Amino acid sequence: MYKQFVITLIMLLFVLATNAQEVKQMSLDEAIDYAMEHNPTVVNAQLGVEIAKGKVSENIATGMPQVSGSIDISDNFELPTSFLPDFISPSVYGVLFQEGVIPVKPLPDPEVFPAQFGTKYSGSATISLNQMIFDGSFFVGLDAAKTYKELTGKELEKAKIDIAEAVSKAYYAVLVSEYRFELLNKNYGRLDTLLRETTEMFNSGFAEKIDVSRSKVQFNNIKVEKENSEKMLKITRANLSILLGLTASDSLVLTDELNADMFAEEPESEFQYVDRIEYSILQTNQQLALLDKKLNNSRYLPKLDLYATVGANLGTGVASNIFDITNEWYEFGFVGLRMSIPIFDGLQKHYVNQQKKLALQQIDQNKDLMERSMDLEVQDAKVNLDNALANLRSQQENMEISEEVYNVTKEKYQEGLGSNLEVINADADFKAAQTNYFVALYSALLAKVDYKKSIGKLL
C-alpha cells in the first residue's frame, strides 16, 4: 500500500511539472510573429504609436470650446480706502465728522475725500467660454501632430524589422548549435568506439601504448568540446527566448531544419530607397522640419478669439448670508471678440526662420549621404552573400571528403593496413572540416539576413 502511494505521488508530481512548463514549437516565421507581440522593444514602440494618437486628439481639443467655472467667497476684513476729489463742502464735511458718519481722522489732503467701498463679505460665481476662431499655429500644429503619428508608426516598423533581424540570427544560431551538437555526439561515439577498439587491440598485442594514448587524447578533447557545445546551445536558446519574450517556464522547440532549401531562393534584387524604413523615417523628419518652419511663419498672423462670461455676485455684512440661497444674487455677463496682432518682436521669428532653413539643408545632406550609403550597403551585402554561399559549398564538400577519408583510414587500420596515427590525423581533419562548415553555414545564414535587410525585404 505504501509503495503504491509513493508511485502515485511521483506520477502526480511529474504531471504537475510537465503542465507547468509550456512547450512552444515554432518555425522561423512563427517565432518572428510571436516576437512582434511579446518583445518589449516592439511593445514599447506600439505604445509610442498610441501616445502619438493621443497627441493628435490633444491638439484637436485645443481648438474646441474651452469652458471654465469659478466660485469666489471673500472675507474683506479690511476694506481698501479710495481717495476721491472733495465734492463735499468743508462745512458739511465737518458736520459729518461731528455726527460720526465719517471717522474723525486728520485729512491727508484738504482737496481729496477718503472713502471705503464694499461689504465685509462678498461672493461671486462665473462661467466663462473661450472659442478660438482663427489661429494659424493651431492648424499647422495639427498637421505636425498627424505627421508625428506617422513617424511613430514608421519607428514601430523599424523596431519590428530590427527584432525580425535579431530573431532570425538567433534562430539560425540555435539551429546551427543544435546541428553541431548532434554531430559532436556522433564524433563522441565514434572516438569512444575507437578508444575501446584500440585498447582491446593493445591488450591483444596488436597495438602500441602510444596508440591508446593518442586515442585517449582525442576522446578527451571531443568530450570537452561536446560539453562546451552543450553550454553554448543553452546560451543561444536563452538569447532566442529573451528576444521572443518567453517566460522562464516556457520550453522552445524549433521546427525548421538546416538544409540546402534555405538558399535555393534568393531574395529579390530590385531595390528602391523608399523600401528602407530608415529612408522613409528621414523623409518624415523632413516633413516635420518643414512644418516647424511653417509653424514659425504662422506666428506672423493675427489670432482671433470669441469669449463670453456670465455670472452673479453678492455682497453682505453677515457671513451666513453668502450661503443663503434665498438672498438675491446680482447677475452680470459680457461677450466679445479679441484679436491679437503681432507687430514687432525684435526680428526673433526672422532669425528662427534662418535656423529652420539651415536645418532643412542638413536633412537634404543627410538624405544624399544615406542614399549613397545604402547603394554601397546593398552592393557589399550582395557580395558577402555570394562569397558566403561559395564558401559554404566548398566547406560542405571538404567535410564530405574528410569524412570519406576518415572512414577509409579507419577501415585500413582495422584491417591492419594502416596506423593509429593516420586515423587520429584523419579524425582531426574531419573535425576541422566540420568546424569550418558550421562557421560557413552560420556566416551564409547571417549574410542572407543582412542582404534581405539591405534591400528592405526582411519583412
C-alpha positions as CSV (number, residue, x, y, z in Angstrom):
1,M,0.0,0.0,0.0
2,Y,2.8,2.5,0.9
3,K,4.7,1.6,-2.3
4,Q,1.6,2.3,-4.4
5,F,1.1,5.6,-2.7
6,V,4.7,6.7,-3.4
7,I,4.3,5.7,-7.1
8,T,1.1,7.7,-7.4
9,L,2.7,10.7,-5.7
10,I,5.7,10.6,-8.1
11,M,3.4,10.4,-11.1
12,L,1.3,13.3,-9.8
13,L,4.4,15.5,-9.3
14,F,5.6,14.6,-12.8
15,V,2.3,15.6,-14.3
16,L,2.3,18.9,-12.4
17,A,5.9,19.6,-13.6
18,T,5.0,18.8,-17.2
19,N,2.0,21.1,-17.1
20,A,3.9,23.9,-15.5
21,Q,6.3,24.0,-18.5
22,E,4.6,25.0,-21.7
23,V,6.3,23.6,-24.8
24,K,6.2,26.0,-27.8
25,Q,7.0,24.7,-31.3
26,M,7.9,27.5,-33.7
27,S,9.2,27.9,-37.2
28,L,11.2,31.0,-38.0
29,D,8.2,32.8,-39.3
30,E,6.2,31.8,-36.3
31,A,9.0,33.0,-34.0
32,I,9.1,36.4,-35.7
33,D,5.3,36.7,-35.4
34,Y,5.5,35.8,-31.7
35,A,8.2,38.3,-31.1
36,M,6.1,41.1,-32.8
37,E,3.5,40.6,-30.0
38,H,5.7,39.9,-27.0
39,N,9.1,41.5,-27.4
40,P,9.4,44.5,-25.0
41,T,11.0,46.7,-27.6
42,V,8.2,46.2,-30.1
43,V,5.5,46.6,-27.4
44,N,7.1,49.9,-26.3
45,A,7.1,51.1,-29.9
46,Q,3.4,50.2,-30.2
47,L,2.7,52.2,-27.0
48,G,4.5,55.1,-28.7
49,V,2.0,54.9,-31.6
50,E,-0.9,55.1,-29.1
51,I,0.7,58.1,-27.4
52,A,1.0,59.8,-30.7
53,K,-2.7,59.2,-31.4
54,G,-3.4,60.8,-28.1
55,K,-1.3,63.8,-29.1
56,V,-3.4,64.3,-32.2
57,S,-6.5,64.3,-30.1
58,E,-5.0,66.7,-27.6
59,N,-4.2,69.2,-30.4
60,I,-7.7,68.9,-31.8
61,A,-9.1,69.6,-28.3
62,T,-7.3,72.9,-28.1
63,G,-9.4,74.2,-31.0
64,M,-12.7,73.1,-29.2
65,P,-14.6,75.5,-26.9
66,Q,-12.9,75.9,-23.6
67,V,-15.3,76.3,-20.7
68,S,-14.4,77.0,-17.1
69,G,-16.2,78.0,-14.0
70,S,-15.2,79.6,-10.7
71,I,-16.7,80.3,-7.3
72,D,-15.2,83.0,-5.1
73,I,-16.0,83.8,-1.5
74,S,-14.1,86.6,0.3
75,D,-13.9,88.0,3.8
76,N,-12.9,91.6,3.3
77,F,-11.6,92.1,6.9
78,E,-10.1,95.5,5.9
79,L,-11.8,97.4,3.1
80,P,-9.4,99.4,0.9
81,T,-9.6,103.2,1.0
82,S,-10.1,105.2,-2.1
83,F,-9.4,108.9,-2.4
84,L,-11.9,111.0,-4.4
85,P,-11.9,114.7,-5.2
86,D,-13.5,116.6,-2.4
87,F,-17.0,117.2,-3.8
88,I,-18.4,117.9,-0.2
89,S,-18.1,121.4,1.1
90,P,-15.8,121.8,4.2
91,S,-18.8,122.8,6.4
92,V,-20.8,119.7,5.5
93,Y,-17.7,117.6,5.8
94,G,-17.1,118.9,9.4
95,V,-20.7,118.2,10.4
96,L,-20.3,114.6,9.1
97,F,-17.2,114.3,11.3
98,Q,-19.1,115.6,14.3
99,E,-22.0,113.2,13.8
100,G,-19.7,110.3,13.4
101,V,-20.7,109.5,9.9
102,I,-17.1,109.8,8.8
103,P,-14.4,108.7,11.2
104,V,-12.6,111.6,12.8
105,K,-9.2,111.5,11.2
106,P,-7.0,114.2,10.0
107,L,-7.3,114.9,6.3
108,P,-4.1,114.0,4.4
109,D,-5.0,116.5,1.8
110,P,-7.9,119.0,2.1
111,E,-8.6,118.6,-1.6
112,V,-9.4,114.8,-1.5
113,F,-12.1,112.8,0.2
114,P,-11.2,109.3,1.6
115,A,-13.9,106.7,1.2
116,Q,-14.3,102.9,1.6
117,F,-16.5,100.9,-0.8
118,G,-17.7,97.3,-0.5
119,T,-19.1,94.9,2.1
120,K,-17.3,92.7,4.6
121,Y,-18.3,89.6,2.8
122,S,-18.7,89.1,-0.9
123,G,-19.2,86.2,-3.3
124,S,-19.3,85.5,-7.0
125,A,-19.9,82.6,-9.4
126,T,-18.9,82.7,-13.1
127,I,-18.8,80.5,-16.1
128,S,-16.5,81.6,-19.0
129,L,-16.3,80.4,-22.6
130,N,-13.4,80.9,-24.9
131,Q,-13.6,79.7,-28.6
132,M,-10.7,80.0,-30.9
133,I,-11.9,81.4,-34.3
134,F,-8.5,81.6,-36.1
135,D,-5.0,80.7,-35.1
136,G,-2.6,79.7,-37.8
137,S,-0.4,77.8,-35.4
138,F,-3.3,75.6,-34.4
139,F,-3.7,74.2,-37.9
140,V,0.0,73.8,-38.5
141,G,0.3,72.1,-35.1
142,L,-2.5,69.7,-36.0
143,D,-0.6,68.7,-39.2
144,A,2.6,68.3,-37.3
145,A,0.8,66.0,-34.7
146,K,-0.5,63.8,-37.6
147,T,2.9,63.7,-39.1
148,Y,4.4,62.8,-35.8
149,K,1.9,60.0,-35.5
150,E,3.1,58.8,-38.9
151,L,6.6,58.9,-37.7
152,T,5.9,56.8,-34.7
153,G,4.2,54.3,-37.0
154,K,7.4,54.1,-39.0
155,E,9.5,53.8,-35.9
156,L,7.3,50.8,-34.9
157,E,8.0,49.3,-38.3
158,K,11.8,49.8,-37.8
159,A,11.6,48.2,-34.4
160,K,9.8,45.2,-36.0
161,I,12.5,44.9,-38.7
162,D,15.3,45.1,-36.1
163,I,13.6,42.4,-34.0
164,A,13.0,40.3,-37.1
165,E,16.7,40.6,-37.9
166,A,17.7,39.7,-34.3
167,V,15.3,36.8,-34.1
168,S,16.3,35.4,-37.5
169,K,20.0,35.4,-36.5
170,A,19.3,34.0,-33.0
171,Y,17.1,31.3,-34.5
172,Y,19.8,30.3,-37.0
173,A,22.3,30.3,-34.2
174,V,20.2,27.8,-32.3
175,L,19.8,25.6,-35.4
176,V,23.5,25.6,-36.1
177,S,24.3,24.9,-32.5
178,E,21.8,22.0,-32.4
179,Y,23.3,20.6,-35.6
180,R,26.8,21.0,-34.3
181,F,25.9,19.4,-31.0
182,E,24.3,16.5,-32.9
183,L,27.5,15.9,-35.0
184,L,29.7,16.2,-31.9
185,N,27.6,13.4,-30.3
186,K,28.3,11.3,-33.3
187,N,32.0,12.2,-33.1
188,Y,32.0,11.4,-29.4
189,G,30.5,8.0,-30.1
190,R,33.0,7.4,-32.9
191,L,36.0,8.2,-30.8
192,D,34.7,6.3,-27.9
193,T,34.5,3.3,-30.1
194,L,37.9,3.9,-31.5
195,L,39.4,4.2,-28.0
196,R,37.8,0.9,-26.9
197,E,38.9,-0.9,-30.0
198,T,42.4,0.5,-29.7
199,T,42.5,-0.5,-26.1
200,E,41.4,-4.1,-26.9
201,M,44.0,-4.3,-29.7
202,F,46.6,-3.1,-27.2
203,N,45.5,-5.7,-24.7
204,S,45.7,-8.4,-27.5
205,G,49.2,-7.2,-28.6
206,F,48.1,-5.7,-31.9
207,A,48.6,-2.0,-30.9
208,E,51.1,0.0,-29.0
209,K,50.6,2.0,-25.8
210,I,51.1,5.3,-27.8
211,D,48.1,4.4,-30.0
212,V,45.9,4.1,-26.9
213,S,47.3,7.5,-25.6
214,R,46.6,9.2,-28.9
215,S,43.0,7.9,-28.9
216,K,42.6,8.9,-25.3
217,V,43.7,12.5,-26.0
218,Q,41.3,12.7,-29.0
219,F,38.5,11.3,-26.9
220,N,39.2,13.8,-24.0
221,N,39.2,16.6,-26.5
222,I,35.9,15.7,-28.0
223,K,34.4,15.2,-24.6
224,V,35.3,18.8,-23.6
225,E,34.2,20.1,-26.9
226,K,30.9,18.4,-26.5
227,E,30.4,19.9,-23.0
228,N,31.2,23.3,-24.3
229,S,28.9,22.9,-27.2
230,E,26.1,21.9,-24.9
231,K,26.7,25.1,-22.8
232,M,26.7,27.2,-26.0
233,L,23.5,25.7,-27.1
234,K,21.8,26.7,-23.8
235,I,23.1,30.2,-24.2
236,T,21.8,30.6,-27.8
237,R,18.5,29.2,-26.7
238,A,18.3,31.6,-23.8
239,N,19.1,34.5,-26.1
240,L,16.4,33.5,-28.5
241,S,13.9,33.1,-25.7
242,I,14.6,36.6,-24.4
243,L,14.1,38.1,-27.9
244,L,10.8,36.3,-28.2
245,G,9.6,37.5,-24.8
246,L,9.2,33.9,-23.5
247,T,9.0,33.3,-19.8
248,A,11.4,31.1,-17.8
249,S,8.9,28.3,-17.6
250,D,8.4,28.1,-21.4
251,S,10.3,25.4,-23.4
252,L,11.0,26.1,-27.1
253,V,11.3,23.6,-29.9
254,L,12.4,24.8,-33.3
255,T,10.6,23.2,-36.2
256,D,12.8,24.4,-39.1
257,E,15.7,22.4,-40.3
258,L,19.0,23.3,-41.8
259,N,19.0,22.3,-45.4
260,A,20.0,23.5,-48.9
261,D,16.5,24.8,-49.5
262,M,17.3,27.8,-47.3
263,F,19.5,29.2,-50.1
264,A,17.5,27.8,-53.0
265,E,15.5,31.0,-53.4
266,E,17.5,34.3,-53.4
267,P,15.7,37.5,-52.2
268,E,14.6,40.0,-54.8
269,S,17.4,42.1,-56.1
270,E,15.4,45.1,-57.1
271,F,15.9,47.9,-54.6
272,Q,14.4,51.4,-54.1
273,Y,15.4,53.8,-51.4
274,V,11.8,54.0,-50.0
275,D,11.9,50.3,-49.3
276,R,14.2,51.0,-46.4
277,I,12.4,52.2,-43.3
278,E,15.4,54.4,-42.3
279,Y,14.9,56.4,-45.5
280,S,11.2,56.7,-45.0
281,I,11.8,57.9,-41.4
282,L,14.2,60.6,-42.8
283,Q,11.5,61.7,-45.2
284,T,9.0,62.1,-42.4
285,N,11.5,64.0,-40.3
286,Q,11.9,66.3,-43.3
287,Q,8.2,66.9,-43.4
288,L,8.3,67.7,-39.7
289,A,11.1,70.2,-40.3
290,L,9.0,71.9,-43.0
291,L,6.0,72.1,-40.7
292,D,8.2,73.5,-38.0
293,K,9.2,76.3,-40.3
294,K,5.6,76.8,-41.3
295,L,4.6,77.0,-37.7
296,N,7.1,79.8,-37.1
297,N,5.7,81.7,-40.1
298,S,2.2,81.3,-38.8
299,R,3.1,83.4,-35.8
300,Y,3.2,86.4,-38.1
301,L,-0.6,86.1,-38.5
302,P,-3.2,87.6,-36.1
303,K,-5.2,85.5,-33.7
304,L,-9.0,85.9,-33.2
305,D,-10.9,84.5,-30.2
306,L,-14.5,84.7,-29.1
307,Y,-15.1,85.0,-25.4
308,A,-18.1,85.2,-23.1
309,T,-18.7,85.2,-19.3
310,V,-21.8,85.0,-17.3
311,G,-22.1,85.1,-13.5
312,A,-23.6,86.6,-10.4
313,N,-22.3,88.2,-7.3
314,L,-23.4,89.1,-3.8
315,G,-22.2,91.4,-1.1
316,T,-23.3,91.2,2.6
317,G,-22.2,92.2,6.0
318,V,-23.1,88.8,7.5
319,A,-21.2,85.7,6.5
320,S,-24.1,83.3,6.7
321,N,-26.0,85.3,4.0
322,I,-23.4,84.1,1.5
323,F,-24.7,80.6,1.8
324,D,-28.4,81.6,1.9
325,I,-29.9,80.7,-1.5
326,T,-32.9,82.9,-0.8
327,N,-30.8,86.0,-1.0
328,E,-30.8,87.8,-4.3
329,W,-27.7,87.4,-6.4
330,Y,-27.0,90.1,-9.0
331,E,-26.3,88.7,-12.4
332,F,-23.8,90.0,-14.9
333,G,-22.5,88.9,-18.3
334,F,-20.5,90.0,-21.3
335,V,-19.4,88.7,-24.7
336,G,-16.7,89.9,-27.0
337,L,-14.1,89.3,-29.7
338,R,-10.4,89.5,-29.1
339,M,-7.8,89.9,-31.8
340,S,-4.1,89.7,-31.1
341,I,-1.9,91.2,-33.8
342,P,1.9,90.7,-33.7
343,I,3.7,93.9,-34.7
344,F,7.4,93.7,-33.9
345,D,9.3,91.0,-32.0
346,G,12.9,92.3,-32.5
347,L,13.3,90.1,-35.6
348,Q,13.1,87.0,-33.4
349,K,10.9,85.0,-35.8
350,H,13.2,86.0,-38.7
351,Y,16.3,84.6,-37.0
352,V,14.3,81.4,-36.1
353,N,13.4,81.0,-39.8
354,Q,17.1,81.2,-40.7
355,Q,17.8,78.3,-38.4
356,K,14.9,76.3,-39.8
357,K,16.3,76.8,-43.3
358,L,19.7,75.5,-42.3
359,A,18.1,72.5,-40.5
360,L,16.3,71.6,-43.8
361,Q,19.6,71.9,-45.7
362,Q,21.1,69.5,-43.1
363,I,18.3,67.0,-43.8
364,D,18.9,67.3,-47.6
365,Q,22.6,66.5,-47.0
366,N,21.7,63.5,-44.8
367,K,19.4,62.2,-47.5
368,D,22.1,62.3,-50.1
369,L,24.6,60.6,-47.7
370,M,22.0,57.9,-46.8
371,E,21.3,57.2,-50.5
372,R,25.0,56.7,-51.3
373,S,25.5,54.6,-48.1
374,M,22.5,52.4,-49.0
375,D,23.9,51.8,-52.5
376,L,27.2,50.7,-51.0
377,E,25.5,48.6,-48.4
378,V,23.4,46.7,-50.9
379,Q,26.5,46.0,-53.0
380,D,28.5,44.8,-50.0
381,A,25.7,42.7,-48.8
382,K,25.3,41.0,-52.2
383,V,29.0,40.4,-52.5
384,N,29.1,39.0,-48.9
385,L,26.2,36.7,-49.7
386,D,27.7,35.4,-52.9
387,N,31.1,34.8,-51.2
388,A,29.4,33.1,-48.2
389,L,27.4,30.7,-50.4
390,A,30.5,29.8,-52.4
391,N,32.5,29.2,-49.2
392,L,29.6,27.1,-47.8
393,R,29.6,24.9,-50.9
394,S,33.4,24.5,-50.6
395,Q,33.3,23.7,-46.9
396,Q,30.5,21.2,-47.3
397,E,32.5,19.4,-50.0
398,N,35.6,19.4,-47.8
399,M,33.6,18.0,-44.9
400,E,32.2,15.2,-47.1
401,I,35.6,14.4,-48.4
402,S,37.3,14.4,-45.0
403,E,34.5,12.1,-43.7
404,E,35.2,9.7,-46.5
405,V,39.0,9.9,-45.9
406,Y,38.4,9.1,-42.2
407,N,36.1,6.1,-42.9
408,V,38.7,4.7,-45.4
409,T,41.6,5.3,-43.0
410,K,39.7,3.6,-40.1
411,E,38.9,0.6,-42.2
412,K,42.5,0.2,-43.3
413,Y,43.6,0.5,-39.6
414,Q,41.1,-2.1,-38.5
415,E,42.3,-4.4,-41.3
416,G,45.9,-3.9,-40.1
417,L,46.9,-1.9,-43.3
418,G,47.3,1.5,-41.6
419,S,48.4,3.1,-38.4
420,N,46.6,4.6,-35.5
421,L,48.3,7.9,-36.1
422,E,46.7,8.1,-39.6
423,V,43.3,7.5,-38.0
424,I,43.9,10.3,-35.4
425,N,45.0,12.7,-38.1
426,A,42.1,11.8,-40.3
427,D,39.7,12.4,-37.4
428,A,41.3,15.8,-36.6
429,D,40.9,16.8,-40.3
430,F,37.3,15.7,-40.2
431,K,36.5,17.7,-37.1
432,A,38.3,20.7,-38.5
433,A,36.3,20.4,-41.7
434,Q,33.1,20.2,-39.6
435,T,34.0,23.3,-37.7
436,N,34.7,25.2,-40.9
437,Y,31.4,24.0,-42.3
438,F,29.5,25.3,-39.3
439,V,31.2,28.6,-39.5
440,A,30.5,28.9,-43.2
441,L,26.9,27.8,-42.7
442,Y,26.2,30.4,-40.0
443,S,28.0,33.1,-42.0
444,A,25.9,32.3,-45.0
445,L,22.7,32.5,-43.0
446,L,23.7,35.9,-41.5
447,A,24.7,37.1,-44.9
448,K,21.3,36.2,-46.3
449,V,19.6,38.1,-43.4
450,D,21.8,41.1,-44.0
451,Y,21.2,41.2,-47.7
452,K,17.4,41.0,-47.3
453,K,17.5,43.8,-44.8
454,S,19.8,46.0,-47.0
455,I,17.1,45.9,-49.8
456,G,14.2,46.4,-47.4
457,K,12.8,42.9,-47.9
458,L,13.3,41.4,-44.4
459,L,9.6,41.7,-43.5
